[in-house]
Amino acid sequence: MINDKLFFGLSTVFLISVISISHVQFFNSNEQKSNILFEIDKSKFLSESLVNKLLKQKIGNKEKQSNLKLDLNSIENFLEKTPEIHNAEVFLNTNKNINVKILETSPILRIENNGFYIDSFGVKIPLSNNYVAKVPIFSGVFREYMINDLVGLSKNLINDNYLKDEFVEVWDEKEGYAMRLRNFDFEVFVGRVKNMNNKIQKLKGFCAYTIENKFKKQPKRIDLTISDQIVSTN
């Protein structure tokens, strides 16, 4: 009877040891395995190594936790706090390895003197050593209250099939905003960010008129703020 109890006790200890070792080995074999997928052909601001560092920062080296027990939603929320990441999807593949699908943030304007971009939601994106976005710039003194105006102005211009390639620079003046176009020498005074549809149509009409008439000397500046008129300054 004593021998039976001893045998049962030793067997139980052995079984628990095997389960514990298997659990740790399972986690150790999986904790470093992750597959980073970008929703575009090539990542811009980020790299696989940077995303892996973020994963390690969030997950850590929890020897008693397997990938099966990870809080995937928590990891997604953590990754999406990174300004360069617009959306993150985290899931396990059939081998129980971590897969991360990343949609990077798309900047629409560069704040030149402050060293960051803003996206269409007004989120600030740090400049990157990996990538320089070809977007219009805001020159001059930037103030926080300008973000909504700059987002609204930029979105109106880059959503227009013609002006998205012409819009290169914007700056602030006392009475509103002014901007510069790529293929025209004149400055454009937009004023406050309102009635933008009307201002855009007037600007496109003036550009077309300028091209058609081939002015020997273009005006130095045009003003779009007066209703149904364009005022030019030579």
N, C-alpha and C positions, 0 to 999 in steps of 0.2 A: 504493500500500500504506500509506504514511504517512498519506495523507488518510483512508483507510478506518479506520485505528486511531484517528485524531483524532476522526473522526465518531462512532465507537463509544464512545470515552471521554466525549465531550461528552453523548452520548445517555444514557449510564449515570448521569452526574452529574445530569443533568436529571431522570431518572426517580426517582433517590433523593431529590432535593429535593422533587419532587411528593409522593412517599409520605410524607416527613417532615412536610411542611406539612399534608397531609391528616390525618395522625395527630394532630397538635397541634390542628388545627381541630375534629376529631371530639371530642377530649376537652374542649376549651374550650366546645364547644356543648352538652356533656352534663353537665359537672361541677357546674353550678349548678342543674340541673333535678332536682327530687325531689318526690315526691308523698307526703304524710303522711296516713295513714288511721288513724282511731281506731275501735276495736271497739265503741264506744258512740256514740250519736247526737251527743254533745257532749263534748269533752275537759274534764277537771276541773282537775287540777294543772298539766298541760302545755299548750303551744300549738304550732302548727306552727313558729313562729319559734324557739322553744326547742329543738325537735327538730332543726331545720335547723342551729342553732348546734352541737349535739352532733355532727351528721354532719360539719360542716366541721372540727370539732376532731379527729375521728378520721381523716377522709380527707385533709384539708389540700388544698393546691393543687399536686398532683403533675402537672406538665405532661406528663410522659412516660408517664402511665398512664391508660388509658381506663377507662370504667365496666365494660367487659367483663372487665377484669383485677382488679377489686376483690375482696377477700376478704369475701364477704357474711357468712359465719359469724363472722368476727372483728368485723364491725360490729354484728351482733346481740348478741354477748357484751359488747361495749363499752356498748351502749345499756342492756342489762339490769343493768348495774352501777349505773345511776341508780335511786335508791330509789323514785321515782314510777312506774317501768316494771316491770311484772310479767313481760311477755313481748313480744318484738320479732321480727317477721319481715321480712327485707329481701330484695327480689327486683328484677329488672329487667323492665320491661314490653316490649312489642313495639318501642317506639322506643328501647330501651336506656337509658331513664331510670330512676333509682332510685325504688323504691316502698318505703315503710316502713309496716308495719301494727303498731300499738301497742295493747297491752292494759294499761291503767293499773292500778296497785296500788289495792286497796280497803282503806281503814283501818277498823278495828273499835273503836278506843279512842283517845281523845286524852289525852295526859299533860299535864295543864293547866299545871303550874308549870315544866315543862322545855321546853315549846314544840315538841312533835312528836307525831305519831300513831304507832301500831303497827298492822301488819296481822296477818292470821291466821297468819303464819309468824314473827312477832316482829321483822320488819324495821321499822326506824325510818324514818318519812317526815317530812321537814321541813314546817313550816307553809307555806302558800302565800298569796300575795297575790291569786291568781286564784280561789281556791275555799276555802270553809270546809265541811268534812265534818260532817254532822249525825250524830254518833256519841256514845255515852256518854263521860264524862270520868273520869279518875282524878285525884282531888284529894289533896293532902297531899304528903309527901316520897317521891319515887320513888328506888328503888335498882335496880341492874341485875339482881339476882337475882330480882326480882319479875316479869320479863317472861314467863316460862313460865306462872306462876300467872295473870297477868292475861289472857294469851291463852286459856288453858284456861277460865277463868271466863267471859270475854266470849263465846267461841264457844258454850259451853253455853247461855248466856242468849239470844243473838241467833238461835240455831238453833231456839228454841222459838217457835212462832207467836204465842203470847200475850205472853210476857215480852220479846220483841224490841222491842215498842213501849213497854214499861213501864220497862225498865232505862235509867237516866239517869246514875247516878253510883256510883262505888266508891272506897273508901279502905282504907288498911291500919290495923289495930289490932294490939296485942301478940299476941293469940291467933288472929289471922286477918283476914279481910276482911269489911267491912260494906258495904251498898249502899242506895241510895234508889230508889224507884219513882216513876213519873210521877204516878199518880192515887191514891196512898195516902200518908198522912201519916207512917206508922211507918217506922222504919229496920229493915233486915233484916240480922241478923248471920249470915253464911254460914260463917265460920270458915275452916279450911283448904280448899283446892280438892281435895276428894275426896268420894266418894259424891254427886256432883252430881245424878245422876238422881233419887235419893231426895229430896234437898233441894228440887229444882225442883218435884217433885210435891207436896210438903208446902206449899211457898209458893203454888202455884197453888190448892191446896185452901183455904188460909187466905184468899186474896184472894176466892175465890168465896163463901166463908162470910161474909166481911165485907160484901160487896155484897148478899147475900141477906138478911142480918139488919139491915143499915143501922144499925150502931152509932152512937149519939149521940156517943160519944167513942171514937176508935180508940186502941189501945195506942201507946205511944211507940216501942216496939221489940219485935221478935220474934227468937227465937233458933232456928235450924234445926239446930244441931249435935248435939242430943240425939236418939238413935235413937227413931223412932216417936212423937216428941212435938214440940210447938211450945210454947216457953215465951215468954209475953208479959210485958212490963213496962209498967206504966201510969205 
